[in-house]
């Protein structure tokens, strides 16, 4: 099980490896690459990294800090 300090490393690794990841509100999305080899590498990394549901808010917060987010529209 990962601790909260791993969220930054998780995001940095994905970004450094060229994967598309961004926050939407307090959640994050990660696109699966179209190329089979890149997709396999991503899935291997995610499996090796381990469970991260408990890090969702920390990962999203870090993505916001580095400008990788989709703003949510608010309705008045």
NUMI-613765 format. One record per residue (C-alpha): y, x, z. Coordinates in pm, whole numbers, plus 32768, in hexadecimal, padded with zeros to 4 digits. Last residue first. Layout:
% NUMI-613765
YXZ...
//
This chain:
% NUMI-613765
8BAF76337BF08A8E76BD7B248A3078277B5189B579037A3888C07A107A9E89127B6D7A2C87FC7C2D797E87C27D767A2D87A37EEA79ED88F17F677A6D886F807D7B4E88BC7FC17C8F882D7E7C7C0686E47F2B7BB486DC7FB37D1787097E557DA385F67DCB7CC285037ED87D39855D7E987EA585347D1D7E7A83E17D467DD1835D7E4B7EC482647D6A7F7E81CE7D0D7E2E81917E7F7DEC801C7EB57DFE7FA980017D6D805881187CB27F1181787C0B7EE5801E7B74804F80147AFD803581707A657EF0811B79AF7F8F7FDA792E80BB809B78AA7FE181A478077F0D8095775E80467FE576DE80CF812A76547F84816A75A17F748005751780D480027489817C7EB374C881F97F1E761E81C67E28773C83167DBA77BC836A7DDD792C84207CD079E984C77CDD7B3D850F7BE97C5486317BB17D4487177B367C2F868C7BAB7AE4864E7D1D7AFC85F97DFC79D884DC7ECC794A84AA7F4677E683CC807A77EC845081CB777A838582B4785884BF8311791A850A819F795183AC815579D583AA828A7AB1850382427B3984A480DC7B8F8369813C7C51841882607CFD852D81797D74843480767DF38366817E7EAC8455817D7FD683DE801B8025828180918084815380857FA1800080008000
//
